[in-house]
């Protein structure tokens, strides 16, 4: 697996997980987040057409989301550089744990 960085249509920087793009991989990513003591779950939406978690990580709200066309990615709801830095840090922490 690797992490790729891209800008979404709303202008937010997302961190996609190449090699963990499936609906089922979302469960593995959530399990890894649950093992991280610094992550607090705020909302989990697991419906027939959307999978999304809203979490708090170091005071930053971060979204992990599954997209039919793109797979799984995470992003900060905020464009502030410190928020993006925290999202990037979490994405790479997941990458290290996933392998």
ZIVENQUI-V362129 format. One record per residue. N is the residue number from 1. RES is the residue in one letter. NEAR is the number of other ideal C-beta (glycine too) atoms within 8 Angstrom. Layout:
# ZIVENQUI-V362129
n=N res=RES near=NEAR
n=N res=RES near=NEAR
This chain:
# ZIVENQUI-V362129
n=1 res=X near=9
n=2 res=X near=7
n=3 res=X near=11
n=4 res=X near=7
n=5 res=X near=8
n=6 res=X near=7
n=7 res=X near=6
n=8 res=X near=9
n=9 res=X near=3
n=10 res=X near=4
n=11 res=X near=6
n=12 res=X near=10
n=13 res=X near=12
n=14 res=X near=11
n=15 res=X near=13
n=16 res=X near=12
n=17 res=X near=18
n=18 res=X near=10
n=19 res=X near=6
n=20 res=X near=12
n=21 res=X near=9
n=22 res=X near=7
n=23 res=X near=6
n=24 res=X near=6
n=25 res=X near=12
n=26 res=X near=12
n=27 res=X near=7
n=28 res=X near=10
n=29 res=X near=14
n=30 res=X near=11
n=31 res=X near=8
n=32 res=X near=11
n=33 res=X near=13
n=34 res=X near=8
n=35 res=X near=6
n=36 res=X near=10
n=37 res=X near=3
n=38 res=X near=5
n=39 res=X near=11
n=40 res=X near=6
n=41 res=X near=10
n=42 res=X near=7
n=43 res=X near=7
n=44 res=X near=8
n=45 res=X near=8
n=46 res=X near=4
n=47 res=X near=6
n=48 res=X near=2
n=49 res=X near=3
n=50 res=X near=7
n=51 res=X near=10
n=52 res=X near=11
n=53 res=X near=13
n=54 res=X near=10
n=55 res=X near=13
n=56 res=X near=10
n=57 res=X near=12
n=58 res=X near=6
n=59 res=X near=4
n=60 res=X near=12
n=61 res=X near=10
n=62 res=X near=15
n=63 res=X near=12
n=64 res=X near=13
n=65 res=X near=12
n=66 res=X near=10
n=67 res=X near=8
n=68 res=X near=4
n=69 res=X near=3
n=70 res=X near=7
n=71 res=X near=12
n=72 res=X near=14
n=73 res=X near=12
n=74 res=X near=13
n=75 res=X near=13
n=76 res=X near=15
n=77 res=X near=8
n=78 res=X near=8
n=79 res=X near=8
n=80 res=X near=7
n=81 res=X near=5
n=82 res=X near=7
n=83 res=X near=12
n=84 res=X near=12
n=85 res=X near=8
n=86 res=X near=13
n=87 res=X near=16
n=88 res=X near=10
n=89 res=X near=8
n=90 res=X near=13
n=91 res=X near=12
n=92 res=X near=9
n=93 res=X near=9
n=94 res=X near=13
n=95 res=X near=12
n=96 res=X near=7
n=97 res=X near=9
n=98 res=X near=11
n=99 res=X near=5
